[in-house]
């Protein structure tokens, strides 16, 4: 890990840092030696810069499976309208804590973000083995979060036989630079 406890602002990244980050987004399982060759720099430079990126700018490394082939049939985007706008102070903090605790306990939820648009306040992305599992998730969601959620609607996709025009991957972002 990077020895400094001081976080580096994104504006202070060097061109090599961006190039390395994009190479890692394309394929993160390559060795520092392989990355150095691809970038035209030394392996110690890659090792040092990667450590800094991991400390400051990289959330983690993971595999992106073909979800439909490993037992997930449904990807669900659940859009939410919340009561948070009406809450203040400790009541708002308590509600946010309950919300965070609930979502963190859901292993099938892979992303939850607040935001604004089309009348919604937040979105949840979850994966489900089948429709009964998805249905149970929504029932539990709506009942256990009734103090927070005013309304929710879900868009779901078939991961087994649905049309996939462009599969999820971060390499597309890396290829845009």
C-alpha positions as CSV (number, residue, x, y, z in Angstrom):
1,X,0.0,0.0,0.0
2,X,0.9,3.6,-0.5
3,X,2.9,4.8,2.6
4,X,1.3,8.2,2.8
5,X,-2.0,8.6,4.7
6,X,-2.6,11.8,2.7
7,X,-5.3,11.3,0.0
8,X,-4.3,12.6,-3.4
9,X,-6.8,14.8,-5.2
10,X,-7.9,13.5,-8.6
11,X,-6.6,16.7,-10.2
12,X,-3.1,15.7,-9.1
13,X,-3.1,12.5,-11.1
14,X,-0.4,12.2,-13.7
15,X,-1.1,10.9,-17.3
16,X,0.5,7.6,-16.4
17,X,-2.0,7.2,-13.6
18,X,-5.0,7.5,-15.9
19,X,-3.4,5.2,-18.4
20,X,-2.7,2.6,-15.7
21,X,-6.2,2.9,-14.4
22,X,-7.7,2.4,-17.8
23,X,-5.4,-0.6,-18.4
24,X,-6.6,-2.1,-15.1
25,X,-10.3,-1.5,-16.2
26,X,-9.6,-3.4,-19.4
27,X,-8.0,-6.4,-17.6
28,X,-7.0,-6.2,-13.9
29,X,-5.5,-9.6,-13.6
30,X,-2.4,-8.7,-15.5
31,X,0.9,-8.5,-13.6
32,X,2.7,-5.2,-13.0
33,X,5.4,-6.5,-15.5
34,X,2.7,-7.0,-18.2
35,X,1.1,-3.6,-17.4
36,X,4.5,-1.9,-17.6
37,X,5.2,-3.4,-21.0
38,X,1.7,-2.3,-22.2
39,X,2.3,1.3,-20.9
40,X,6.0,1.6,-21.9
41,X,7.2,2.3,-18.4
42,X,9.2,0.4,-15.7
43,X,7.6,-2.3,-13.5
44,X,8.6,-0.4,-10.3
45,X,6.8,2.6,-11.7
46,X,3.6,0.6,-12.3
47,X,3.9,-1.0,-8.8
48,X,4.3,2.4,-7.1
49,X,1.5,4.1,-9.1
50,X,-0.9,1.1,-8.7
51,X,-0.4,1.3,-4.9
52,X,-1.3,4.9,-4.9
53,X,-4.4,4.3,-7.2
54,X,-5.5,1.4,-5.0
55,X,-5.3,3.6,-1.9
56,X,-7.1,6.6,-3.4
57,X,-9.1,5.7,-6.5
58,X,-9.8,2.0,-6.8
59,X,-12.8,0.6,-4.9
60,X,-11.7,-3.0,-5.5
61,X,-11.0,-5.7,-8.1
62,X,-13.7,-8.2,-9.1
63,X,-14.8,-10.6,-11.8
64,X,-17.8,-9.8,-14.0
65,X,-19.5,-13.1,-14.5
66,X,-22.1,-14.0,-17.1
67,X,-24.9,-13.7,-14.5
68,X,-27.5,-15.6,-16.6
69,X,-25.1,-18.6,-16.8
70,X,-24.3,-18.8,-13.1
71,X,-27.9,-19.0,-11.8
72,X,-29.3,-15.5,-11.9
73,X,-32.4,-15.0,-14.1
74,X,-33.4,-11.5,-13.2
75,X,-31.6,-8.1,-13.0
76,X,-33.9,-5.6,-11.4
77,X,-33.7,-1.8,-11.4
78,X,-35.9,-0.6,-8.6
79,X,-36.7,3.2,-8.6
80,X,-37.7,4.8,-5.4
81,X,-39.5,7.9,-4.1
82,X,-38.5,8.6,-0.5
83,X,-39.7,10.4,2.6
84,X,-36.2,11.8,3.3
85,X,-37.0,15.2,2.0
86,X,-39.6,15.6,4.8
87,X,-37.2,14.5,7.5
88,X,-34.5,16.6,9.3
89,X,-31.9,16.2,12.0
90,X,-31.8,13.1,14.0
91,X,-34.9,11.6,12.4
92,X,-33.2,11.9,9.0
93,X,-29.9,10.3,10.3
94,X,-31.9,7.4,11.9
95,X,-33.7,6.8,8.7
96,X,-30.5,6.8,6.6
97,X,-28.9,4.4,9.1
98,X,-31.9,2.0,8.8
99,X,-31.9,2.2,5.1
100,X,-28.1,1.6,4.8
101,X,-28.3,-1.4,7.3
102,X,-31.2,-3.0,5.3
103,X,-29.5,-2.7,1.9
104,X,-26.1,-3.9,3.2
105,X,-27.8,-7.0,4.5
106,X,-29.2,-7.9,1.1
107,X,-26.6,-10.0,-0.8
108,X,-28.4,-9.7,-4.1
109,X,-28.3,-5.9,-4.1
110,X,-25.2,-4.9,-6.0
111,X,-25.7,-1.1,-6.1
112,X,-27.8,1.5,-4.4
113,X,-27.6,5.2,-5.2
114,X,-29.5,8.3,-4.4
115,X,-30.2,10.7,-7.2
116,X,-32.8,12.8,-9.0
117,X,-34.7,12.3,-12.2
118,X,-38.1,11.3,-13.6
119,X,-39.6,11.9,-10.1
120,X,-37.4,9.3,-8.4
121,X,-35.0,9.8,-5.5
122,X,-32.9,6.6,-5.6
123,X,-32.2,3.5,-7.6
124,X,-31.4,0.0,-6.5
125,X,-29.8,-2.7,-8.8
126,X,-30.3,-6.3,-7.6
127,X,-29.9,-9.7,-9.1
128,X,-32.3,-12.6,-8.5
129,X,-32.2,-16.4,-9.1
130,X,-35.8,-16.5,-10.2
131,X,-39.1,-14.6,-10.2
132,X,-40.3,-15.9,-6.8
133,X,-37.0,-14.7,-5.3
134,X,-37.4,-11.3,-6.9
135,X,-41.0,-11.1,-5.7
136,X,-40.0,-12.0,-2.1
137,X,-37.3,-9.3,-2.3
138,X,-39.8,-6.6,-3.4
139,X,-42.4,-7.7,-0.7
140,X,-39.7,-7.5,2.0
141,X,-38.3,-4.3,0.6
142,X,-41.7,-2.5,0.6
143,X,-42.8,-3.8,4.0
144,X,-39.5,-3.3,5.9
145,X,-38.7,0.1,4.4
146,X,-42.3,1.4,4.5
147,X,-41.2,4.3,6.9
148,X,-38.8,5.5,4.2
149,X,-40.2,4.5,0.8
150,X,-43.3,6.3,-0.6
151,X,-43.4,4.5,-3.9
152,X,-41.2,2.1,-5.9
153,X,-41.3,0.7,-9.4
154,X,-39.1,-1.9,-10.9
155,X,-37.8,-2.5,-14.4
156,X,-36.4,-6.0,-14.7
157,X,-34.6,-7.9,-17.4
158,X,-34.3,-11.6,-18.2
159,X,-30.6,-12.6,-17.8
160,X,-31.0,-16.1,-19.2
161,X,-32.7,-15.5,-22.6
162,X,-33.2,-11.8,-22.8
163,X,-31.6,-9.7,-25.5
164,X,-28.2,-8.3,-24.5
165,X,-27.0,-5.7,-26.9
166,X,-23.9,-4.7,-24.8
167,X,-23.0,-6.7,-21.7
168,X,-21.9,-4.9,-18.5
169,X,-18.1,-4.3,-18.4
170,X,-15.9,-1.3,-17.5
171,X,-13.5,-1.9,-20.4
172,X,-15.8,0.2,-22.5
173,X,-14.9,3.3,-20.4
174,X,-11.2,2.4,-20.7
175,X,-11.6,2.2,-24.5
176,X,-13.1,5.7,-24.6
177,X,-9.9,7.4,-23.6
